[in-house]
Amino acid sequence: MEKILREQGLKGNSYRLLFGDAKETAMMYDDSYSRPIGIKDDIAPRVIPFVSKTINTYGENSFMWVGPRPLIFIMDAELMKVVMKNHTLFQKSFKISNPIFKKLIGGLIRFEGERWSNNRKKLNSAFHLDSLKGMVPIMQQQCENILNEWKNMVPKDGHALLDVFPYLVEYTGSVVSRSLFSVPFDETIKRTFNMISELTLIANQAQPFSYETTSNLVVWTIVMLAAHQEWQARAREEVSQFFSNEKTVNPRDLNHLKNLSMIINEVLRLYPPSIEVSRVVEKETSLGKYCLPKGTMVMLPVIMLHRNPKVWGDDVLEFKPERFAEGALKAANGQAAFIPFGWGVRNCIGANLGVWETKVFITLMLLNFSFELSPSYKHGPLVSLNMQPQYGAPLILRRL
């Protein structure tokens, strides 16, 4: 298999018996997670260290070894779309690469073929935009419960230091439990969510999982607004125009928050919920100029696509929401290279839910608090199912 790949111009380490590149990959993860990085640093070497090293060493046409299987990196946006669209030929790789994840996760993430299609159809209505609009009051109520708790911790004329990340996990969990399952987010449900989080950290697979996706999107949005005060001010001015005199968050007005939409898109670019998509080739097939043997794995490094200067420009590592002022296609220089939730029919079903929950929380937070990063904040993106802050998100909060 290695000979076939090298004859096609692909480069990578030579195969090593049984483990391939697994040992070195594990060592690099341990090293990268042992210390924080700067908030303006490229996070790719931290969250996918061996992938980043391989591409830097061998170029974009390269591969690594997952045990006895080669994993080829697909860097071209159009080829990425082919892989995500053709889920018959390119099937989810955790079935062969991670038995823990296979036992842990069921539902749409695990299903393929007709079973996936039938279940997706059943769930689509719950995540339709009209249904999500009906969930906004629940989102607002759960958000206000948390913000009121924060208000009790923050003196009226002073400030308080608070790690907000645990509260965001509770926020998104409570919205899901009340909206989708009609049960309160009590101690039993909290323990269940905590156990799921611990197990998914063990599984260590980057796959979209809407119990977790939204809380991470909210926290990275808050972190970026705390680090970029000018954008926090712009977003607060905008939301105040629509919601300052209203007690109820109107779903219609949420759609008019252009600055907040640009901010969320930029956060999704820099901190995508799924940093990579991996698939296994079910039978010998052609992909672009490559002929892929059966059993080959392919990886779509979404995070590297989102940070490719050839697509986004030389300021690719900077937080610049204004790049989305004319939409994602314009921001990506005319390329379909913005895929934070996947692409096509297999995109994350909870994408709209995650964005709406984020808009509601950020809107109400901006109306109630100003905030900045605490001096104790350490930047450490870490991947379990999704990308979360390894050291939490300690902020200095001030009441407005």
Secondary structure, 3 states (H helix, E strand, C coil): CHHHHHHCCCECCCCCCCCECHHHHHHHHHHHCCCCECCCCCCHHHHCHHHHHHHHHHCCCEEEEECCEEEEECCCHHHHHHHHHCCCCEEECHHHHCHHHHHHCCHHHCCCHHHHHHHHHHHHHHHCHHHHHHHHHHHHHHHHHHHHHHHHHCCCCCCEEEECHHHHHHHHHHHHHHHCCCCCCCHHHHHHHHHHHHHHHHHCCCCCCHHHHHHHHHHHHHHHHHHCHHHHHHHHHHHHHHHCCCCCCCHHHHCCCHHHHHHHHHHHHHCCCCCCEEEEECCCEEECCEEECCCCEEEECHHHHCCCHHHHCCCCCCCCHHHHCCCHHHHCCCCCCCCCCCCHHHCCCCHHHHHHHHHHHHHHHHHHEEEEECCCCCECEEECCCEEECCCCEEEEEEC
